[in-house]
């Protein structure tokens, strides 16, 4: 079985061991990463770098705190793709990669409750 992207202890450690807030943090994270995944895909499909940056700025601090480097790397690479007028295939591949990662992350988060 694959190692989960996040675990309850890591989240509890971020919250200074306050278990009372872990479930709230998990719920907020599920909502945030779901929203980001959707906005990311829409921004990429529309080739709208400003909306992409807006979505990224909202999620980047949480992703950094949770040590989710792949999201940050995919986001940064996607900005480069749009800036360089990437092909539709490259954009579709970037959307799929982010969608798959976020889906896995969201499932991992939900399983912690």
BAVOPA-348943 format. One record per atom (N, C-alpha, C, O): residue in one letter; z, y, x; atom name. Coordinates in Angstrom, 1 decimal, m for minus. Atoms other than C-alpha are relative to their C-alpha. Example, Ala and Ser with C-alpha at 12.3 -4.5 7.8 and 13.67 -1.06 7.14 Angstrom:
2
+-----+--------+--------+--------+------+
! res !     c3 !     c2 !     c1 ! atom !
+-----+--------+--------+--------+------+
!   a !    0.0 !   m1.2 !    0.9 !    N !
!   a !    7.8 !   m4.5 !   12.3 !   CA !
!   a !    0.0 !    1.2 !    0.9 !    C !
!   a !    0.7 !    1.2 !    1.9 !    O !
!   s !    0.0 !   m1.1 !   m0.9 !    N !
!   s !    7.1 !   m1.1 !   13.7 !   CA !
!   s !    0.8 !    1.1 !   m0.8 !    C !
!   s !    0.9 !    2.2 !   m0.3 !    O !
+-----+--------+--------+--------+------+
//
This chain:
113
+-----+--------+--------+--------+------+
! res !     c3 !     c2 !     c1 ! atom !
+-----+--------+--------+--------+------+
!   x !    0.0 !   m1.2 !    0.8 !    N !
!   x !    0.0 !    0.0 !    0.0 !   CA !
!   x !    0.0 !    1.3 !    0.9 !    C !
!   x !    0.6 !    1.3 !    2.0 !    O !
!   x !    0.1 !   m1.3 !   m0.7 !    N !
!   x !   m0.8 !    3.5 !    1.1 !   CA !
!   x !    1.3 !    0.8 !    0.0 !    C !
!   x !    2.0 !    0.8 !   m1.0 !    O !
!   x !   m1.2 !   m0.9 !   m0.1 !    N !
!   x !    1.9 !    5.9 !    2.3 !   CA !
!   x !   m0.2 !    1.2 !   m0.9 !    C !
!   x !   m1.3 !    1.8 !   m0.9 !    O !
!   x !    0.2 !   m1.2 !    0.9 !    N !
!   x !    2.5 !    8.6 !   m0.4 !   CA !
!   x !   m0.1 !    1.3 !    0.8 !    C !
!   x !    0.4 !    1.4 !    1.9 !    O !
!   x !    0.2 !   m1.3 !   m0.6 !    N !
!   x !    1.5 !   12.1 !    0.5 !   CA !
!   x !    1.3 !    0.8 !    0.1 !    C !
!   x !    1.5 !    1.6 !    1.0 !    O !
!   x !   m1.3 !   m0.7 !    0.0 !    N !
!   x !    4.9 !   13.4 !   m0.4 !   CA !
!   x !    1.1 !   m1.1 !   m0.5 !    C !
!   x !    0.8 !   m2.1 !   m1.1 !    O !
!   x !   m1.1 !    0.8 !    0.5 !    N !
!   x !    8.3 !   11.8 !   m1.0 !   CA !
!   x !    1.2 !    0.8 !   m0.5 !    C !
!   x !    1.3 !    2.0 !   m0.2 !    O !
!   x !   m1.1 !   m0.7 !    0.6 !    N !
!   x !   11.4 !   12.7 !   m2.9 !   CA !
!   x !    1.0 !    0.6 !    1.0 !    C !
!   x !    1.4 !    1.7 !    0.8 !    O !
!   x !   m0.9 !   m0.5 !   m1.0 !    N !
!   x !   13.5 !   13.1 !    0.2 !   CA !
!   x !   m0.5 !    1.3 !    0.7 !    C !
!   x !    0.2 !    2.2 !    0.9 !    O !
!   x !    0.6 !   m1.2 !   m0.6 !    N !
!   x !   11.1 !   15.6 !    1.7 !   CA !
!   x !    0.2 !    1.2 !   m0.9 !    C !
!   x !    0.5 !    2.3 !   m0.4 !    O !
!   x !   m0.2 !   m1.1 !    0.9 !    N !
!   x !   11.2 !   17.7 !   m1.4 !   CA !
!   x !    1.5 !    0.4 !   m0.1 !    C !
!   x !    1.8 !    1.6 !   m0.2 !    O !
!   x !   m1.4 !   m0.3 !    0.0 !    N !
!   x !   15.0 !   17.4 !   m1.6 !   CA !
!   x !    0.4 !    0.8 !    1.3 !    C !
!   x !    1.2 !    1.7 !    1.2 !    O !
!   x !   m0.3 !   m0.7 !   m1.2 !    N !
!   x !   15.2 !   18.5 !    2.0 !   CA !
!   x !   m0.5 !    1.5 !    0.0 !    C !
!   x !    0.2 !    2.4 !    0.5 !    O !
!   x !    0.5 !   m1.4 !    0.2 !    N !
!   x !   13.0 !   21.6 !    1.2 !   CA !
!   x !    1.0 !    0.8 !   m0.8 !    C !
!   x !    1.1 !    2.0 !   m0.7 !    O !
!   x !   m0.9 !   m0.7 !    0.9 !    N !
!   x !   15.5 !   22.4 !   m1.5 !   CA !
!   x !    1.5 !   m0.1 !    0.4 !    C !
!   x !    2.4 !    0.0 !   m0.4 !    O !
!   x !   m1.3 !    0.1 !   m0.6 !    N !
!   x !   18.5 !   22.0 !    0.8 !   CA !
!   x !    0.9 !   m1.1 !   m0.7 !    C !
!   x !    2.1 !   m0.9 !   m0.9 !    O !
!   x !   m0.8 !    1.1 !    0.6 !    N !
!   x !   19.5 !   18.7 !   m0.9 !   CA !
!   x !    0.4 !    0.2 !   m1.4 !    C !
!   x !    1.1 !   m0.6 !   m1.9 !    O !
!   x !   m0.4 !   m0.3 !    1.4 !    N !
!   x !   19.8 !   20.2 !   m4.3 !   CA !
!   x !   m0.8 !   m0.8 !   m1.0 !    C !
!   x !   m1.9 !   m0.4 !   m1.4 !    O !
!   x !    0.7 !    0.9 !    0.9 !    N !
!   x !   18.7 !   17.3 !   m6.5 !   CA !
!   x !   m0.3 !    0.6 !   m1.4 !    C !
!   x !   m1.3 !    0.2 !   m2.0 !    O !
!   x !    0.2 !   m0.7 !    1.3 !    N !
!   x !   19.1 !   19.5 !   m9.6 !   CA !
!   x !   m1.4 !    0.6 !   m0.1 !    C !
!   x !   m2.0 !    0.7 !   m1.2 !    O !
!   x !    1.2 !   m0.8 !    0.0 !    N !
!   x !   16.0 !   21.4 !   m8.6 !   CA !
!   x !   m1.3 !   m0.9 !    0.4 !    C !
!   x !   m2.4 !   m0.4 !    0.3 !    O !
!   x !    1.2 !    0.8 !   m0.5 !    N !
!   x !   13.8 !   18.5 !   m7.3 !   CA !
!   x !   m1.0 !   m0.3 !   m1.2 !    C !
!   x !   m2.2 !   m0.1 !   m1.0 !    O !
!   x !    0.9 !    0.2 !    1.2 !    N !
!   x !   12.4 !   17.6 !  m10.8 !   CA !
!   x !   m0.7 !    1.3 !   m0.4 !    C !
!   x !   m1.9 !    1.2 !   m0.7 !    O !
!   x !    0.7 !   m1.3 !    0.3 !    N !
!   x !   11.7 !   21.3 !  m11.5 !   CA !
!   x !   m1.1 !    0.3 !    1.0 !    C !
!   x !   m2.2 !    0.7 !    0.6 !    O !
!   x !    1.0 !   m0.2 !   m1.0 !    N !
!   x !    9.9 !   21.6 !   m8.2 !   CA !
!   x !   m1.2 !   m0.9 !   m0.1 !    C !
!   x !   m2.3 !   m0.5 !    0.0 !    O !
!   x !    1.1 !    0.9 !    0.2 !    N !
!   x !    7.9 !   18.5 !   m8.8 !   CA !
!   x !   m0.9 !    0.4 !   m1.2 !    C !
!   x !   m2.1 !    0.4 !   m1.1 !    O !
!   x !    0.7 !   m0.4 !    1.2 !    N !
!   x !    6.9 !   19.7 !  m12.3 !   CA !
!   x !   m0.9 !    1.3 !    0.4 !    C !
!   x !   m2.1 !    1.3 !    0.1 !    O !
!   x !    0.7 !   m1.2 !   m0.4 !    N !
!   x !    5.9 !   23.1 !  m10.8 !   CA !
!   x !   m1.1 !   m0.3 !    0.9 !    C !
!   x !   m2.2 !    0.3 !    0.9 !    O !
!   x !    1.0 !    0.4 !   m1.0 !    N !
!   x !    4.0 !   21.5 !   m8.0 !   CA !
!   x !   m1.2 !   m0.7 !   m0.7 !    C !
!   x !   m2.3 !   m0.5 !   m0.4 !    O !
!   x !    1.1 !    0.7 !    0.8 !    N !
!   x !    2.0 !   19.2 !  m10.4 !   CA !
!   x !   m0.8 !    1.0 !   m0.7 !    C !
!   x !   m2.0 !    1.0 !   m0.6 !    O !
!   x !    0.7 !   m1.1 !    0.7 !    N !
!   x !    1.1 !   22.3 !  m12.4 !   CA !
!   x !   m0.8 !    0.8 !    1.0 !    C !
!   x !   m2.0 !    1.1 !    0.7 !    O !
!   x !    0.7 !   m0.8 !   m1.0 !    N !
!   x !    0.2 !   24.3 !   m9.3 !   CA !
!   x !   m1.2 !   m0.7 !    0.6 !    C !
!   x !   m2.3 !   m0.1 !    0.7 !    O !
!   x !    1.0 !    0.7 !   m0.6 !    N !
!   x !   m1.9 !   21.6 !   m7.7 !   CA !
!   x !   m1.1 !   m0.3 !   m0.9 !    C !
!   x !   m2.3 !   m0.4 !   m0.6 !    O !
!   x !    1.0 !    0.2 !    1.0 !    N !
!   x !   m3.7 !   20.8 !  m10.9 !   CA !
!   x !   m0.8 !    1.2 !   m0.3 !    C !
!   x !   m2.1 !    1.2 !   m0.3 !    O !
!   x !    0.7 !   m1.2 !    0.2 !    N !
!   x !   m4.6 !   24.4 !  m11.5 !   CA !
!   x !   m0.9 !    0.3 !    1.3 !    C !
!   x !   m2.0 !    0.7 !    1.1 !    O !
!   x !    0.8 !   m0.2 !   m1.2 !    N !
!   x !   m5.7 !   24.7 !   m7.8 !   CA !
!   x !   m1.2 !   m0.8 !    0.0 !    C !
!   x !   m2.3 !   m0.4 !    0.3 !    O !
!   x !    1.1 !    1.0 !    0.0 !    N !
!   x !   m7.9 !   21.6 !   m8.1 !   CA !
!   x !   m1.1 !    0.5 !   m0.9 !    C !
!   x !   m2.3 !    0.5 !   m0.5 !    O !
!   x !    1.0 !   m0.4 !    0.9 !    N !
!   x !   m9.6 !   22.9 !  m11.1 !   CA !
!   x !   m0.7 !    1.3 !    0.4 !    C !
!   x !   m1.9 !    1.5 !    0.3 !    O !
!   x !    0.6 !   m1.3 !   m0.4 !    N !
!   x !  m10.1 !   26.5 !   m9.8 !   CA !
!   x !   m0.8 !   m0.2 !    1.3 !    C !
!   x !   m1.9 !    0.5 !    1.4 !    O !
!   x !    0.8 !    0.3 !   m1.2 !    N !
!   x !  m11.3 !   25.1 !   m6.5 !   CA !
!   x !   m1.4 !   m0.5 !   m0.4 !    C !
!   x !   m2.4 !    0.0 !    0.1 !    O !
!   x !    1.3 !    0.6 !    0.4 !    N !
!   x !  m14.0 !   23.0 !   m8.1 !   CA !
!   x !   m0.9 !    1.0 !   m0.7 !    C !
!   x !   m2.1 !    1.1 !   m0.4 !    O !
!   x !    0.8 !   m1.0 !    0.7 !    N !
!   x !  m15.1 !   25.8 !  m10.4 !   CA !
!   x !   m0.5 !    1.1 !    0.9 !    C !
!   x !   m1.7 !    1.5 !    0.9 !    O !
!   x !    0.4 !   m1.0 !   m1.0 !    N !
!   x !  m15.2 !   28.4 !   m7.6 !   CA !
!   x !   m1.1 !   m0.5 !    0.9 !    C !
!   x !   m2.0 !    0.2 !    1.2 !    O !
!   x !    1.0 !    0.5 !   m0.9 !    N !
!   x !  m17.2 !   26.1 !   m5.4 !   CA !
!   x !   m1.3 !   m0.2 !   m0.7 !    C !
!   x !   m2.4 !    0.1 !   m0.2 !    O !
!   x !    1.2 !    0.2 !    0.7 !    N !
!   x !  m19.7 !   25.2 !   m8.1 !   CA !
!   x !   m0.7 !    1.3 !   m0.3 !    C !
!   x !   m1.9 !    1.4 !   m0.2 !    O !
!   x !    0.6 !   m1.3 !    0.3 !    N !
!   x !  m20.2 !   28.9 !   m8.9 !   CA !
!   x !   m0.3 !    0.8 !    1.3 !    C !
!   x !   m0.8 !    1.9 !    1.3 !    O !
!   x !    0.2 !   m0.6 !   m1.4 !    N !
!   x !  m20.3 !   29.7 !   m5.1 !   CA !
!   x !    0.7 !    1.4 !    0.0 !    C !
!   x !    0.1 !    2.3 !    0.5 !    O !
!   x !   m0.8 !   m1.3 !    0.1 !    N !
!   x !  m17.6 !   32.4 !   m5.8 !   CA !
!   x !    1.1 !    0.0 !    1.0 !    C !
!   x !    2.2 !   m0.6 !    0.7 !    O !
!   x !   m1.0 !    0.0 !   m1.0 !    N !
!   x !  m15.8 !   32.9 !   m2.6 !   CA !
!   x !    1.3 !    0.8 !   m0.3 !    C !
!   x !    2.4 !    0.5 !    0.2 !    O !
!   x !   m1.2 !   m0.8 !    0.3 !    N !
!   x !  m13.5 !   35.6 !   m4.0 !   CA !
!   x !    1.0 !   m0.8 !   m0.9 !    C !
!   x !    2.2 !   m0.8 !   m0.7 !    O !
!   x !   m0.8 !    0.9 !    0.8 !    N !
!   x !  m12.2 !   33.2 !   m6.7 !   CA !
!   x !    0.6 !   m1.1 !    0.8 !    C !
!   x !    1.7 !   m1.5 !    0.6 !    O !
!   x !   m0.5 !    1.0 !   m0.9 !    N !
!   x !  m11.9 !   30.5 !   m4.1 !   CA !
!   x !    1.2 !    0.5 !    0.8 !    C !
!   x !    2.2 !   m0.2 !    0.9 !    O !
!   x !   m1.1 !   m0.5 !   m0.8 !    N !
!   x !   m9.8 !   32.7 !   m1.9 !   CA !
!   x !    1.3 !    0.3 !   m0.9 !    C !
!   x !    2.4 !    0.0 !   m0.4 !    O !
!   x !   m1.1 !   m0.3 !    0.9 !    N !
!   x !   m7.6 !   33.7 !   m4.9 !   CA !
!   x !    0.7 !   m1.3 !   m0.3 !    C !
!   x !    2.0 !   m1.3 !   m0.2 !    O !
!   x !   m0.6 !    1.3 !    0.3 !    N !
!   x !   m7.0 !   30.0 !   m5.7 !   CA !
!   x !    0.8 !   m0.5 !    1.3 !    C !
!   x !    1.9 !   m1.0 !    1.2 !    O !
!   x !   m0.6 !    0.4 !   m1.3 !    N !
!   x !   m6.3 !   29.3 !   m2.0 !   CA !
!   x !    1.3 !    0.7 !    0.3 !    C !
!   x !    2.2 !    0.1 !    0.8 !    O !
!   x !   m1.2 !   m0.8 !   m0.4 !    N !
!   x !   m3.8 !   32.1 !   m1.5 !   CA !
!   x !    1.2 !   m0.4 !   m0.9 !    C !
!   x !    2.3 !   m0.3 !   m0.4 !    O !
!   x !   m1.1 !    0.5 !    0.8 !    N !
!   x !   m1.7 !   30.8 !   m4.4 !   CA !
!   x !    0.6 !   m1.3 !    0.5 !    C !
!   x !    1.8 !   m1.5 !    0.4 !    O !
!   x !   m0.5 !    1.3 !   m0.3 !    N !
!   x !   m1.5 !   27.3 !   m3.1 !   CA !
!   x !    0.4 !   m0.2 !    1.5 !    C !
!   x !    1.2 !   m1.1 !    1.8 !    O !
!   x !   m0.2 !    0.2 !   m1.5 !    N !
!   x !   m1.5 !   27.7 !    0.7 !   CA !
!   x !    1.4 !    0.0 !    0.4 !    C !
!   x !    1.8 !   m0.9 !    1.2 !    O !
!   x !   m1.4 !    0.0 !   m0.4 !    N !
!   x !    2.2 !   28.6 !    1.1 !   CA !
!   x !    0.7 !   m1.3 !   m0.3 !    C !
!   x !    1.4 !   m1.9 !    0.5 !    O !
!   x !   m0.6 !    1.2 !    0.4 !    N !
!   x !    3.3 !   25.6 !   m0.9 !   CA !
!   x !   m0.5 !   m1.2 !    0.8 !    C !
!   x !    0.2 !   m2.1 !    1.2 !    O !
!   x !    0.6 !    1.1 !   m0.8 !    N !
!   x !    0.9 !   23.3 !    0.9 !   CA !
!   x !    0.5 !    0.0 !    1.4 !    C !
!   x !    0.7 !   m1.1 !    2.0 !    O !
!   x !   m0.5 !   m0.1 !   m1.3 !    N !
!   x !    2.1 !   24.5 !    4.2 !   CA !
!   x !    1.5 !   m0.5 !    0.1 !    C !
!   x !    1.8 !   m1.3 !    1.0 !    O !
!   x !   m1.4 !    0.4 !    0.0 !    N !
!   x !    5.8 !   24.0 !    3.3 !   CA !
!   x !    0.1 !   m1.5 !   m0.2 !    C !
!   x !    0.9 !   m2.2 !    0.4 !    O !
!   x !    0.0 !    1.4 !    0.2 !    N !
!   x !    5.0 !   20.5 !    2.1 !   CA !
!   x !   m0.8 !   m0.8 !    1.0 !    C !
!   x !   m1.0 !   m2.0 !    0.9 !    O !
!   x !    0.7 !    0.6 !   m1.1 !    N !
!   x !    3.0 !   19.8 !    5.2 !   CA !
!   x !   m1.3 !   m0.8 !   m0.5 !    C !
!   x !   m1.5 !   m1.9 !    0.0 !    O !
!   x !    1.2 !    0.6 !    0.5 !    N !
!   x !   m0.2 !   19.0 !    3.3 !   CA !
!   x !   m1.2 !    0.6 !    0.7 !    C !
!   x !   m2.0 !    1.3 !    0.0 !    O !
!   x !    1.0 !   m0.6 !   m0.8 !    N !
!   x !   m2.5 !   20.0 !    6.1 !   CA !
!   x !   m1.5 !   m0.3 !   m0.5 !    C !
!   x !   m2.3 !    0.6 !   m0.4 !    O !
!   x !    1.4 !    0.2 !    0.4 !    N !
!   x !   m5.6 !   18.3 !    4.6 !   CA !
!   x !   m0.5 !    1.0 !   m1.1 !    C !
!   x !   m1.7 !    1.4 !   m1.1 !    O !
!   x !    0.4 !   m1.0 !    1.0 !    N !
!   x !   m5.6 !   20.7 !    1.6 !   CA !
!   x !   m0.4 !    1.3 !    0.7 !    C !
!   x !   m1.4 !    1.9 !    0.4 !    O !
!   x !    0.3 !   m1.3 !   m0.7 !    N !
!   x !   m5.5 !   23.7 !    4.0 !   CA !
!   x !   m1.3 !   m0.1 !    0.7 !    C !
!   x !   m2.1 !    0.8 !    0.7 !    O !
!   x !    1.2 !    0.2 !   m0.8 !    N !
!   x !   m8.2 !   22.3 !    6.2 !   CA !
!   x !   m1.2 !   m0.1 !   m0.9 !    C !
!   x !   m2.3 !    0.6 !   m0.6 !    O !
!   x !    1.1 !    0.0 !    0.9 !    N !
!   x !  m10.5 !   21.5 !    3.3 !   CA !
!   x !   m0.3 !    1.3 !   m0.7 !    C !
!   x !   m1.4 !    1.7 !   m0.8 !    O !
!   x !    0.2 !   m1.3 !    0.5 !    N !
!   x !   m9.9 !   24.9 !    1.8 !   CA !
!   x !   m0.7 !    0.9 !    1.0 !    C !
!   x !   m1.6 !    1.6 !    0.6 !    O !
!   x !    0.6 !   m0.9 !   m1.0 !    N !
!   x !  m10.7 !   26.7 !    5.0 !   CA !
!   x !   m1.4 !   m0.4 !    0.3 !    C !
!   x !   m2.3 !    0.5 !    0.4 !    O !
!   x !    1.4 !    0.4 !   m0.2 !    N !
!   x !  m13.8 !   24.6 !    5.6 !   CA !
!   x !   m0.9 !    0.4 !   m1.2 !    C !
!   x !   m2.1 !    0.7 !   m1.0 !    O !
!   x !    0.8 !   m0.3 !    1.2 !    N !
!   x !  m14.9 !   25.3 !    2.0 !   CA !
!   x !   m0.4 !    1.5 !    0.0 !    C !
!   x !   m1.5 !    1.9 !   m0.4 !    O !
!   x !    0.3 !   m1.4 !   m0.1 !    N !
!   x !  m14.7 !   29.1 !    2.6 !   CA !
!   x !   m1.2 !    0.2 !    1.0 !    C !
!   x !   m2.1 !    1.0 !    0.8 !    O !
!   x !    1.1 !    0.0 !   m1.0 !    N !
!   x !  m17.0 !   28.5 !    5.7 !   CA !
!   x !   m1.3 !   m0.4 !   m0.7 !    C !
!   x !   m2.3 !    0.1 !   m0.5 !    O !
!   x !    1.2 !    0.6 !    0.7 !    N !
!   x !  m19.4 !   26.4 !    3.5 !   CA !
!   x !   m0.6 !    1.1 !   m0.8 !    C !
!   x !   m1.8 !    1.4 !   m0.8 !    O !
!   x !    0.5 !   m1.0 !    0.9 !    N !
!   x !  m19.7 !   29.2 !    1.0 !   CA !
!   x !   m0.6 !    1.2 !    0.8 !    C !
!   x !   m1.6 !    1.8 !    0.4 !    O !
!   x !    0.4 !   m1.1 !   m0.8 !    N !
!   x !  m20.0 !   31.9 !    3.6 !   CA !
!   x !   m1.4 !   m0.3 !    0.7 !    C !
!   x !   m2.2 !    0.7 !    0.9 !    O !
!   x !    1.3 !    0.4 !   m0.7 !    N !
!   x !  m22.9 !   30.0 !    5.3 !   CA !
!   x !   m1.0 !   m0.6 !   m1.0 !    C !
!   x !   m2.0 !   m1.2 !   m0.6 !    O !
!   x !    0.9 !    0.5 !    1.0 !    N !
!   x !  m24.7 !   29.2 !    2.0 !   CA !
!   x !   m0.3 !   m1.5 !    0.1 !    C !
!   x !   m1.5 !   m1.9 !    0.3 !    O !
!   x !    0.1 !    1.4 !   m0.1 !    N !
!   x !  m24.1 !   25.5 !    2.2 !   CA !
!   x !   m0.9 !   m0.6 !   m1.1 !    C !
!   x !   m1.1 !    0.0 !   m2.2 !    O !
!   x !    0.9 !    0.7 !    1.0 !    N !
!   x !  m26.4 !   23.0 !    0.4 !   CA !
!   x !    0.9 !   m0.4 !   m1.2 !    C !
!   x !    2.1 !   m0.5 !   m1.1 !    O !
!   x !   m0.7 !    0.5 !    1.2 !    N !
!   x !  m25.4 !   21.8 !   m3.1 !   CA !
!   x !    0.7 !   m1.3 !    0.3 !    C !
!   x !    1.8 !   m1.6 !   m0.2 !    O !
!   x !   m0.6 !    1.3 !   m0.4 !    N !
!   x !  m24.8 !   18.4 !   m1.6 !   CA !
!   x !    1.3 !    0.2 !    0.8 !    C !
!   x !    2.3 !   m0.4 !    0.5 !    O !
!   x !   m1.2 !   m0.3 !   m0.8 !    N !
!   x !  m22.3 !   19.8 !    0.9 !   CA !
!   x !    1.1 !    0.5 !   m0.9 !    C !
!   x !    2.3 !    0.2 !   m0.7 !    O !
!   x !   m1.0 !   m0.5 !    0.9 !    N !
!   x !  m20.5 !   21.7 !   m1.8 !   CA !
!   x !    0.5 !   m1.1 !   m0.9 !    C !
!   x !    1.7 !   m1.1 !   m1.1 !    O !
!   x !   m0.4 !    1.1 !    0.9 !    N !
!   x !  m20.4 !   18.7 !   m4.1 !   CA !
!   x !    0.9 !   m1.0 !    0.8 !    C !
!   x !    1.9 !   m1.4 !    0.2 !    O !
!   x !   m0.9 !    0.9 !   m0.8 !    N !
!   x !  m18.9 !   16.6 !   m1.2 !   CA !
!   x !    1.3 !    0.7 !    0.2 !    C !
!   x !    2.4 !    0.0 !    0.2 !    O !
!   x !   m1.2 !   m0.7 !   m0.2 !    N !
!   x !  m16.3 !   19.3 !   m0.6 !   CA !
!   x !    0.9 !    0.0 !   m1.3 !    C !
!   x !    2.1 !   m0.2 !   m1.2 !    O !
!   x !   m0.7 !    0.0 !    1.3 !    N !
!   x !  m15.4 !   19.4 !   m4.3 !   CA !
!   x !    0.6 !   m1.4 !   m0.2 !    C !
!   x !    1.8 !   m1.5 !   m0.6 !    O !
!   x !   m0.5 !    1.4 !    0.1 !    N !
!   x !  m15.1 !   15.6 !   m4.4 !   CA !
!   x !    1.2 !   m0.3 !    0.9 !    C !
!   x !    2.1 !   m0.9 !    0.4 !    O !
!   x !   m1.1 !    0.3 !   m1.0 !    N !
!   x !  m12.9 !   15.4 !   m1.3 !   CA !
!   x !    1.3 !    0.7 !   m0.5 !    C !
!   x !    2.3 !    0.1 !   m0.5 !    O !
!   x !   m1.2 !   m0.7 !    0.5 !    N !
!   x !  m10.5 !   18.1 !   m2.7 !   CA !
!   x !    0.5 !   m0.6 !   m1.3 !    C !
!   x !    1.7 !   m0.8 !   m1.4 !    O !
!   x !   m0.4 !    0.6 !    1.2 !    N !
!   x !  m10.5 !   16.5 !   m6.1 !   CA !
!   x !    0.7 !   m1.3 !    0.2 !    C !
!   x !    1.8 !   m1.5 !   m0.4 !    O !
!   x !   m0.6 !    1.3 !   m0.3 !    N !
!   x !   m9.7 !   13.1 !   m4.7 !   CA !
!   x !    1.4 !    0.2 !    0.6 !    C !
!   x !    2.4 !   m0.5 !    0.2 !    O !
!   x !   m1.3 !   m0.3 !   m0.6 !    N !
!   x !   m6.9 !   14.5 !   m2.5 !   CA !
!   x !    1.0 !    0.5 !   m1.0 !    C !
!   x !    2.1 !    0.0 !   m1.0 !    O !
!   x !   m0.9 !   m0.5 !    0.9 !    N !
!   x !   m5.4 !   16.5 !   m5.2 !   CA !
!   x !    0.5 !   m1.0 !   m1.1 !    C !
!   x !    1.6 !   m1.0 !   m1.5 !    O !
!   x !   m0.4 !    1.0 !    0.9 !    N !
!   x !   m5.5 !   13.7 !   m7.7 !   CA !
!   x !    1.0 !   m1.0 !    0.5 !    C !
!   x !    2.0 !   m1.3 !   m0.1 !    O !
!   x !   m1.0 !    0.9 !   m0.6 !    N !
!   x !   m3.7 !   11.4 !   m5.3 !   CA !
!   x !    1.3 !    0.7 !    0.2 !    C !
!   x !    2.4 !    0.1 !   m0.1 !    O !
!   x !   m1.3 !   m0.7 !   m0.2 !    N !
!   x !   m1.1 !   14.1 !   m4.5 !   CA !
!   x !    0.7 !    0.2 !   m1.4 !    C !
!   x !    1.9 !    0.0 !   m1.5 !    O !
!   x !   m0.6 !   m0.2 !    1.4 !    N !
!   x !   m0.5 !   14.8 !   m8.3 !   CA !
!   x !    0.6 !   m1.3 !   m0.4 !    C !
!   x !    1.7 !   m1.3 !   m1.0 !    O !
!   x !   m0.5 !    1.4 !    0.4 !    N !
!   x !   m0.1 !   11.0 !   m8.9 !   CA !
!   x !    1.3 !   m0.3 !    0.8 !    C !
!   x !    2.3 !   m0.7 !    0.2 !    O !
!   x !   m1.1 !    0.2 !   m0.8 !    N !
!   x !    2.3 !   10.8 !   m6.0 !   CA !
!   x !    1.2 !    0.8 !   m0.5 !    C !
!   x !    2.3 !    0.3 !   m0.6 !    O !
!   x !   m1.0 !   m0.9 !    0.5 !    N !
!   x !    4.3 !   13.8 !   m7.3 !   CA !
!   x !    0.6 !   m0.6 !   m1.3 !    C !
!   x !    1.8 !   m0.6 !   m1.5 !    O !
!   x !   m0.5 !    0.6 !    1.3 !    N !
!   x !    4.5 !   12.3 !  m10.8 !   CA !
!   x !    0.8 !   m1.2 !    0.1 !    C !
!   x !    1.8 !   m1.5 !   m0.6 !    O !
!   x !   m0.7 !    1.3 !   m0.2 !    N !
!   x !    5.7 !    9.0 !   m9.5 !   CA !
!   x !    1.4 !    0.3 !    0.6 !    C !
!   x !    2.3 !   m0.7 !    0.6 !    O !
!   x !   m1.3 !   m0.3 !   m0.6 !    N !
!   x !    8.7 !   10.8 !   m7.9 !   CA !
!   x !    1.1 !    0.3 !   m1.1 !    C !
!   x !    2.3 !    0.4 !   m0.8 !    O !
!   x !   m0.9 !   m0.4 !    1.1 !    N !
!   x !   10.3 !   11.6 !  m11.3 !   CA !
!   x !    0.6 !   m1.2 !   m0.6 !    C !
!   x !    1.4 !   m1.1 !   m1.5 !    O !
+-----+--------+--------+--------+------+
//
